[in-house]
Amino acid sequence: MTVIRWMVKTGDRIGMIQEVAQVFSHEGVSIKSMEVSPGEIFVKFHLDDDDNKIREGIKEELMNHQD
């Protein structure tokens, strides 16, 4: 199992935490912890070592998200 911690740059607006969490939920990934500050969300989650497809799916969805 791999522990991953990403920093997600976001707009500072109502609902951004929920939208980021939904991306992970959509891929079936549980968030282990989140740290939130204006414009940034740090997300810690675990994936099996062979879950590169899921990791790339989350990354693509977050990068294509409109603020």
PEDA-V987004 format. One record per run of one state. SS is the DSSP state (H for helix, E for strand, - for the rest). FROM is the first residue (numbers start at 0). TO is the last residue. Records with the same first field share a line. If there is no record, write none. Layout:
BEGIN
SS = FROM-TO + FROM-TO
END
This chain:
BEGIN
- = 0-0 + 9-14 + 26-29 + 37-38 + 47-50 + 63-66
E = 1-8 + 30-36 + 39-46
H = 15-25 + 51-62
END
